[in-house]
Amino acid sequence: MRQTAGPVRARQVGEVLGVDISVRGKLEPLRGKLVRLADRGWLRKLPDGRFTTRL
């Protein structure tokens, strides 16, 4: 997240982490982890579904 210039989608995070993004079943657990981090206050989830670091 800190390496990007702005908010990112779960798909972009998956690409950087090496997750097979062509299979939706592989991307959904990653999205769930990002949502969990947002719920805990580590990330910020924007209304359009993108994630960014907490300000």
Secondary structure, 3 states (H helix, E strand, C coil): CCCCCCCECHHHHHHHHCCCCCCHHHHHHHHHHHHHHHHCCCEEECCCCCEEECC
